[in-house]
Amino acid sequence: MRKQETHWWGSPYTFSEKVDFLKYRLLSPKESSESDILEGMQPLVSDYTFIPKASEQGKEVSMIFTGDLMPFGDTKPSHTMALEQFLASADYIVFNLEGVVTDQQRFLALSHSHTPLYDYLHTSFGRGVILNVANNHASDFGCEAFCLQNQRLRDQGFLVVGDTPTSLTIEDQITLSVRTLLSNQQPIIETLSLTHPSIPHEWRPPQHTYNIFMPHWGYEMHLSPTQEQIKMYHSIVPAIYDSVIGNHAHTPQPVYLSESSVLATSLGNYCYLNHNPNHWMGSLLKCTFTIQESSNTKPVLSRVELRHTIQHITRSRLQLDLVDAIDYSTLRKATNFCRWNYLKDLLK
């Protein structure tokens, strides 16, 4: 196998997009605008229960979708009791595993340490951990490291999705289909175009399952989706998928609802050992599905719950907690921007 070349300067962005990214990395994330509100969809501001029909009673399965699970080194994240209880309330938890689990390191590449990551996922969640590995950092260390990571994750008992076009089916009734639209290096997994999404027929999930599309897309440090993301959503929902839950921005963006559908373009960061406060906030989206006894009857999205998270970093601790609202202004006011840890982490 020919070794894939990687470059520390690799990026999916144009020069102007890189400048934009650096600007909002140094300043507060780019604010939303009124024009970003999706026509025909309502922002999710509190828990919402869809009104079920009499025929839609059955077994309930719940899944919590998180933001980006970023590298945390040897500092195992801890949870407050409130967060612990919310995380324990779901049957499955879905992470975007940003970076590669490898012993290798390289400037501007993201790598997770094996033992701390495995220990955290096993002791904090046990069963039902789903890891999405399709993101712009998947090829940071080449094909061999990526494939070895996925084999080891499966050996640990985790459910992995994103290393092949095949969707992951949960409880025989819910499918997760994952694609990245961005790659920092030469792609090692097939990517999609944002403006011209081509979903081959063989990738399309069955009609009798509830199908969720999970794209890695958009711009980092933005607090709202782009018009291209909104157009893509309308082009594939409900024609192919039932809901879209994406990531990449590292900042939480609004979650929208329509009839039996959810659009979450970014859930921010779940955790990250980084002293830049722009990386400290995330969202947790809990989706509860009602599955009927007949395998040919499509499951129903019956309830959605939204929680926001914040992380606190000390010398020896990375603690995750729930918070009432996304507030970068207060975070940044309390940050000492002259500290070495902050200045160092600007390059991460």
JOGIPE-V144829 format. One line per field, one symbol per residue. burial: + if it has 24 or more other C-alpha atoms within 12 Angstrom, else -. Layout:
BEGIN
burial: ???
END
This chain:
BEGIN
burial: -----+---+++--------++-++-++++-----+-+----++---+-----------++++++++++++++-+++++---+--+++-+++++++++++++------++++++--++-++--++--++++++++++++++++-+++-++--+----++++++-+-++-+++++++++++++++++++++++-+----+----+++--++++++++++++++++++--++-+++-++--+++++++++++++++++++-+++++++++++++++++++++++++++++++++-----++++++++++++++++----++++++--+++--+----------+---+-+
END
